[in-house]
Amino acid sequence: MNIEDEAWEYYECIVIAELAMYMARAHGEYESKAIRNCCTQLLKRIKSKRIRLIFKGLRKSMYPVGALATLRRNFDDCCEEQNACSNPAQEPLGSTHP
């Protein structure tokens, strides 16, 4: 599995866990329990060993809602850094270059 496929799998797992959390919130159920149950199901289909270890840790977390928020924030920060590195800085408006 290449790094791009692994990144997409990681993103997909984060989104699925977030959806489980939001659905539990909407139906008045425990969000932590929903995330743990979701992780149990995700672990059956995750292909990457690294991602599997991350979601095992999320499942065992004392506060999975906060842990999931941290995973999402870190993933978003990493994506922003990658975009900043891959896109050259644009010329400022009013520059004198032709």
C-alpha positions, -999 to +999 in steps of 0.1 A: +000+000+000+015+033-010+014+064+011-014+081-008-036+050-005-028+049+032-037+086+036-070+081+019-078+051+041-069+071+072-091+100+061-119+076+054-117+060+088-117+094+106-148+105+086-166+073+094-158+076+131-169+112+131-202+102+115-208+076+142-201+103+168-225+128+152-252+101+147-250+092+184-252+128+194-283+133+172-300+103+187-291+110+223-267+081+227-232+080+242-207+094+217-178+075+233-195+042+230-204+049+194-168+057+185-155+026+202-181+004+184-172+021+151-135+014+157-143-023+164-160-025+130-133-005+112-105-027+126-120-056+106-114-038+073-084-015+078-055-027+056-027-006+069-009-018+101-002+018+112-038+029+108-050-002+126-027+006+156-040+042+157-076+031+157-069+004+184-056+032+205-086+053+198-109+025+208-090+021+241-088+058+248-103+072+280-120+100+261-124+089+224-143+121+214-112+142+223-088+117+208-108+117+175-108+155+174-070+154+179-066+129+150-087+151+128-068+183+137-035+166+131-046+152+098-059+186+087-027+203+098-006+178+079-027+183+047-023+221+050+015+217+053+016+194+023-005+219+002+018+247+012+049+227+002+034+215-031+021+249-043+047+276-049+040+310-033+021+332-056+034+366-066+018+394-046-006+418-063+011+447-079+044+430-085+066+444-113+074+410-129+061+406-164 
